[in-house]
């Protein structure tokens, strides 16, 4: 009996840790990039023909980040064990069925369960959910055996802090660009290298010539097709994928510059300047606005200051958008803007930076820095050429990530540890003293 209880306790604790860590990680990486999570929700809505509900994607993203992280933390710390284990089982039952359908039907490329931090296939997601479902069944049945790190009197304080922490963290990443950048356009990324695939490692395809004879079709290669036998009649050419190979992390990064007449009422010409921008040995500013009609114009003056600064110091400045040409001309005239406009794929622009507008700084095709609209350098800060402003051009991304992770962990754990100390010193000690007094009173 003792051995059985020990085995059950071990299984419960292992399941609790697996569920808690997985949900915390999943909720955290979604909260790092709430806009990215919203875009994935939009993909789901489009796949299931609910595109009309896309306006709910961002609030649904924020809610998903917060609830998922809070559920994981409650499971890991043993908070509200009964209700949380029920909710966990319900969620995992639904998600397992959903990911089974996704694996079979393949309506989206990946489930997005871990954001851009860890991309796994739909089948891998389903297998992962099978493990989590088993763990959730165990914790549901034996929820009373889940270790709780806080007493019942401090449950609500711990839960409230967890909820506030992840809520504020999500809101921070909504206002600014993600604190941790898992996208290929992060600071320090060499875009030309990420756009290429090493020779021999790319997609391998082979073409076949299909001929027919006596009503029977047969495939031939270019080396053995029956060119001397007139009884074979050519039908078509087919291309088959022999090996998917490696794909480049960056796709659809193509910058088309638009040349308008001085009044911006007519498009005169457009041409590809991608190579020119990525090979420029000087600094290049790219203002990113996926759709001008959705831009927050309250920050437009800051970008005009950047454009003036770039002109004064000999740097290129382009405004990249996916808006139609007519809309670009109307918007430019309405806001009295004289930017150099370029077009690019909308999804690519949304991947580069989440805010609308945002700012990207390149040099030799390397991402030197990037700013959300609210964080764009002010005119008073840009008083020197960029080479004399190391705070904008010498960013150690790896160091920044480590520092930010340390700060996040500190803000999350220190208050909980303090609450745990208070809980131990006050409530648990009081409980021990009461138990001792009861023992003394017994005959």
C-alpha positions in Angstrom: 0.0 0.0 0.0 2.8 2.4 0.9 4.6 1.5 -2.3 1.5 2.2 -4.3 0.9 5.5 -2.7 4.6 6.4 -3.3 4.3 5.6 -7.1 1.0 7.6 -7.4 2.7 10.6 -5.6 5.6 10.4 -8.0 3.4 10.2 -11.1 1.3 13.2 -9.8 4.4 15.3 -9.2 5.9 14.5 -12.5 2.6 15.3 -14.3 2.3 18.5 -12.3 5.7 19.7 -13.4 5.3 18.7 -17.0 1.9 20.5 -17.3 3.0 23.5 -15.3 6.3 24.1 -17.2 4.7 23.5 -20.6 1.8 25.8 -20.0 4.0 28.5 -18.5 6.4 28.3 -21.4 3.6 28.3 -23.9 1.8 31.2 -22.3 5.0 33.2 -21.8 6.2 33.0 -25.4 2.7 33.9 -26.6 2.7 36.9 -24.2 6.2 37.9 -25.6 4.5 38.5 -29.0 0.7 39.0 -28.6 0.5 40.4 -32.2 2.1 37.3 -33.6 -0.3 35.1 -31.6 -3.2 37.2 -33.0 -1.9 36.6 -36.6 -1.9 32.9 -35.9 -5.5 33.1 -34.6 -6.5 35.0 -37.8 -5.0 32.0 -39.7 -7.2 29.7 -37.8 -10.3 31.8 -38.4 -9.6 32.0 -42.1 -9.0 28.2 -42.2 -12.4 27.6 -40.6 -14.2 30.3 -42.7 -14.6 32.7 -39.7 -12.6 35.6 -41.2 -15.4 37.9 -40.2 -14.4 37.4 -36.6 -10.8 38.5 -37.2 -11.4 41.7 -35.1 -11.5 39.4 -32.0 -8.0 38.0 -32.8 -6.0 40.5 -30.7 -8.2 40.4 -27.5 -8.4 36.6 -27.9 -4.6 36.5 -28.1 -4.2 38.5 -24.9 -6.7 36.3 -23.1 -5.0 33.1 -24.3 -1.6 34.3 -23.1 -2.8 35.3 -19.6 -5.0 32.2 -19.0 -2.4 29.7 -20.3 0.4 31.2 -18.2 -1.8 31.4 -15.1 -3.0 27.8 -15.5 0.5 26.6 -15.7 1.7 28.6 -12.7 -1.3 27.4 -10.6 -0.5 23.8 -11.5 3.2 24.2 -10.8 2.7 25.9 -7.4 -0.4 23.8 -6.5 -2.9 26.7 -6.4 -6.6 25.9 -6.6 -5.8 22.3 -7.3 -9.3 21.0 -7.7 -10.6 23.6 -10.1 -7.4 24.1 -12.0 -7.0 20.3 -12.6 -10.6 20.2 -14.0 -9.9 23.1 -16.3 -6.6 21.6 -17.4 -8.3 18.3 -18.3 -11.1 20.2 -20.2 -8.5 22.3 -22.2 -6.3 19.3 -23.0 -9.3 17.2 -24.1 -10.4 19.9 -26.5 -6.9 20.7 -27.8 -6.0 17.1 -28.4 -9.1 16.6 -30.6 -8.4 19.9 -32.4 -4.7 19.1 -33.0 -5.7 15.7 -34.3 -7.9 17.4 -36.9 -5.1 19.9 -37.7 -2.6 17.0 -38.2 -5.0 15.2 -40.6 -6.5 18.1 -42.5 -3.4 20.4 -42.3 -5.3 23.7 -42.7 -2.4 25.7 -41.1 1.3 25.2 -41.4 1.9 24.9 -37.6 -0.3 25.2 -34.6 1.6 28.2 -33.1 1.4 26.7 -29.6 4.9 28.0 -28.8 4.8 31.1 -31.0 8.0 31.7 -33.0 10.2 30.5 -30.2 9.7 26.8 -31.1 7.9 25.8 -34.3 6.8 22.2 -34.5 4.7 20.3 -37.0 1.0 19.6 -36.5 1.7 15.9 -35.9 4.4 16.7 -33.3 1.9 19.0 -31.6 -0.7 16.2 -31.5 1.8 13.7 -29.9 2.8 16.4 -27.4 -0.8 16.9 -26.5 -1.3 13.2 -26.0 1.4 13.3 -23.3 -0.2 16.4 -21.7 -3.6 14.8 -21.8 -2.3 11.8 -19.9 -0.7 14.1 -17.3 -3.9 16.1 -17.0 -5.9 12.9 -16.3 -3.5 11.9 -13.6 -3.7 15.3 -11.9 -7.5 15.4 -12.2 -7.9 12.0 -10.5 -5.3 12.7 -7.8 -5.6 16.5 -7.5 -5.5 16.3 -3.7 -2.0 14.8 -3.9 -0.6 17.8 -5.8 1.9 19.6 -3.6 0.8 23.1 -2.8 3.6 25.7 -2.1 1.3 28.2 -0.4 -1.3 27.8 2.3 -5.0 28.4 1.6 -4.8 31.8 3.2 -2.3 33.1 0.6 -3.7 31.3 -2.4 -5.5 34.3 -3.6 -2.5 36.6 -3.2 -0.2 34.3 -5.2 -2.8 33.9 -7.9 -3.5 37.7 -8.1 0.2 38.4 -8.5 0.6 35.8 -11.2 -2.4 37.3 -13.1 -1.1 40.9 -12.7 2.4 39.9 -13.7 1.5 38.2 -17.0 -1.1 40.8 -17.8 1.4 43.6 -17.5 4.0 41.7 -19.4 1.5 41.1 -22.3 0.5 44.8 -22.3 4.2 45.8 -22.4 4.7 43.7 -25.5 1.5 45.1 -27.0 2.8 48.7 -26.7 6.4 47.9 -27.7 8.1 45.4 -29.9 8.5 41.9 -28.3 11.0 41.9 -25.4 12.5 38.7 -26.8 12.6 38.5 -30.6 12.3 35.0 -32.1 11.8 36.2 -35.6 14.4 36.2 -38.4 14.4 40.0 -38.5 15.8 40.4 -34.9 18.7 42.8 -34.1 21.9 41.4 -35.4 20.3 39.3 -38.2 22.1 39.2 -41.5 19.2 39.4 -43.9 21.1 38.4 -47.2 22.4 35.3 -45.5 19.0 34.3 -44.1 17.4 34.8 -47.6 19.8 32.2 -49.2 20.1 28.5 -48.8 23.5 26.7 -49.2 24.0 25.1 -52.6 22.9 21.5 -52.5 20.7 21.9 -49.4 17.6 23.5 -51.1 14.5 21.9 -52.4 15.3 19.1 -54.9 12.8 18.6 -57.8 12.8 16.3 -60.8 10.9 16.7 -64.0 9.2 13.8 -65.8 7.8 13.6 -69.4 4.5 11.8 -69.6 3.8 9.9 -72.8 0.8 7.7 -73.7 0.6 4.6 -75.9 -2.4 2.4 -76.4 -4.2 4.3 -73.7 -1.5 3.8 -71.1 0.5 6.7 -69.6 4.2 6.3 -68.7 6.7 8.6 -67.2 10.1 9.2 -68.8 13.1 11.3 -67.9 14.8 13.6 -70.4 17.5 11.0 -70.9 15.2 8.0 -71.9 12.1 9.5 -73.4 11.0 7.7 -76.6 11.8 10.5 -79.1 12.5 8.0 -81.9 9.2 6.0 -81.4 6.3 7.9 -83.0 3.8 5.5 -81.4 4.3 7.3 -78.1 2.4 10.6 -77.8 3.6 13.3 -75.5 0.9 14.3 -72.9 2.4 16.7 -70.3 5.4 17.4 -68.2 5.3 16.8 -64.4 7.5 18.0 -61.6 7.9 16.0 -58.5 9.6 17.0 -55.2 12.3 14.5 -54.4 13.5 16.2 -51.2 12.0 19.2 -49.5 15.5 20.2 -48.3 16.1 23.3 -46.3 14.1 26.5 -46.8 15.3 30.0 -46.1 14.0 31.7 -42.9 13.2 34.8 -44.9 10.9 34.8 -47.8 9.1 37.5 -49.8 11.5 40.2 -48.7 11.3 42.2 -51.9 11.3 46.0 -51.9 9.6 47.7 -54.9 10.2 51.4 -55.1 7.4 53.6 -56.4 8.2 56.7 -58.4 5.3 59.3 -58.4 4.9 62.6 -60.1 5.7 65.6 -57.9 2.0 66.0 -57.0 1.7 62.3 -56.1 -1.3 61.8 -58.3 0.2 59.4 -60.8 2.6 56.4 -60.6 5.4 56.9 -63.2 7.5 53.8 -62.5 8.4 51.1 -60.0 11.4 48.9 -59.7 13.1 46.4 -57.4 15.7 48.0 -55.0 16.1 45.0 -52.6 19.7 44.4 -53.5 20.5 48.1 -53.4 19.1 48.3 -49.9 20.7 45.1 -48.5 24.1 45.9 -50.0 24.2 49.6 -48.9 27.3 50.1 -46.7 25.7 53.2 -45.2 22.8 53.2 -42.8 19.3 52.8 -44.2 16.1 53.6 -42.4 13.0 51.5 -43.2 9.7 52.8 -41.9 7.3 49.9 -41.7 3.6 50.3 -42.1 1.7 47.2 -43.4 -1.4 49.2 -44.1 -1.4 53.0 -44.1 -5.1 53.1 -43.4 -4.5 51.4 -40.1 -1.4 53.4 -39.1 -1.4 55.3 -35.8 -0.8 58.8 -37.2 -0.1 60.3 -33.7 3.5 59.2 -34.1 3.9 60.3 -37.7 5.8 63.5 -36.8 8.5 61.4 -35.2 9.0 59.5 -38.4 9.1 62.8 -40.3 11.9 63.9 -37.9 13.8 60.6 -38.7 13.4 61.2 -42.4 14.8 64.8 -42.1 17.6 63.5 -40.0 18.4 60.8 -42.6 18.4 63.4 -45.4 20.7 65.7 -43.5 23.2 62.9 -42.8 23.2 61.2 -46.2 21.2 58.1 -45.1 18.4 56.5 -47.2 14.9 56.5 -45.8 12.1 54.5 -47.3 8.5 53.9 -46.2 7.5 50.3 -46.8 3.8 49.4 -47.1 1.5 46.9 -48.6 -1.2 49.4 -49.3 -2.5 49.8 -52.9 -0.9 52.5 -55.0 -4.0 54.7 -55.0 -4.3 54.6 -51.3 -0.6 55.5 -50.9 -1.1 58.6 -53.1 -4.2 59.6 -51.2 -2.6 59.1 -47.8 0.5 61.0 -48.8 -1.5 64.0 -50.0 -3.9 64.0 -47.1 -1.0 64.0 -44.5 1.3 66.2 -46.6 4.0 63.6 -46.6 6.9 63.4 -49.1 8.5 60.0 -48.2 10.1 57.6 -50.7 7.4 54.9 -50.8 8.0 51.2 -51.5 5.8 48.2 -51.5 6.4 44.8 -49.8 4.3 41.8 -48.9 1.9 42.6 -46.0 2.7 39.5 -43.9 6.4 40.1 -44.3 6.0 43.7 -43.0 4.0 42.4 -40.0 6.7 39.9 -39.3 9.5 42.5 -39.4 7.9 44.7 -36.7 4.6 44.4 -34.9 3.7 48.1 -34.4 2.2 50.2 -37.2 4.3 52.1 -37.9 7.7 50.8 -36.8 11.3 51.6 -37.7 14.1 49.3 -38.9 17.8 50.4 -39.2 20.0 48.4 -41.6 23.6 48.5 -42.6 25.1 46.1 -45.1 21.9 44.1 -44.9 22.3 43.6 -41.1 19.6 44.7 -38.7 21.3 47.3 -36.5 18.3 48.3 -34.5 14.5 48.4 -34.6 11.9 50.5 -32.8 8.1 50.4 -32.2 6.3 53.6 -32.9 6.2 54.7 -29.3 10.0 54.2 -28.9 11.3 55.9 -32.0 14.3 58.2 -31.2 13.2 61.8 -30.8 14.7 64.7 -32.7 16.5 66.0 -29.6 18.4 62.6 -29.3 19.6 62.6 -32.9 22.1 65.4 -32.7 25.1 63.5 -34.2 25.7 61.1 -37.1 24.8 57.5 -36.2 28.5 56.4 -35.9 28.7 58.8 -32.9 25.5 57.3 -31.3 26.6 53.9 -30.0 23.4 53.5 -28.0 21.5 53.1 -31.3 24.1 51.3 -33.4 26.0 49.0 -31.1 23.4 46.6 -29.7 24.6 43.4 -28.1 21.4 41.4 -28.7 22.6 38.3 -26.8 23.5 40.4 -23.7 20.2 42.3 -23.9 18.3 39.0 -24.0 20.1 37.6 -20.9 19.6 40.9 -19.0 15.9 41.0 -19.9 15.4 37.3 -18.9 17.1 38.0 -15.6 14.8 41.0 -15.0 11.7 39.1 -16.0 12.5 36.1 -13.7 13.4 38.5 -10.9 10.1 40.4 -11.1 8.2 37.1 -11.3 9.9 35.1 -8.6 11.0 37.6 -5.9 7.5 38.7 -4.9 6.3 35.0 -4.9 9.3 34.0 -2.7 8.5 36.9 -0.4 4.9 35.8 -0.1 6.1 32.2 0.5 8.3 33.5 3.3 5.5 35.4 4.8 3.2 32.4 4.5 5.7 30.1 6.2 6.6 32.5 9.0 3.0 33.5 9.9 0.4 31.0 8.9 2.2 27.7 8.9 4.0 28.5 12.2 0.7 29.5 13.7 -0.8 26.2 12.6 2.1 24.3 14.2 1.7 26.2 17.4 -2.0 25.5 17.5 -1.4 21.8 16.9 1.1 21.7 19.8 -1.4 23.5 22.1 -4.1 21.0 21.2 -1.7 18.1 22.1 -0.9 19.6 25.5 -4.6 20.0 26.3 -5.3 16.3 25.5 -5.2 14.1 28.6 
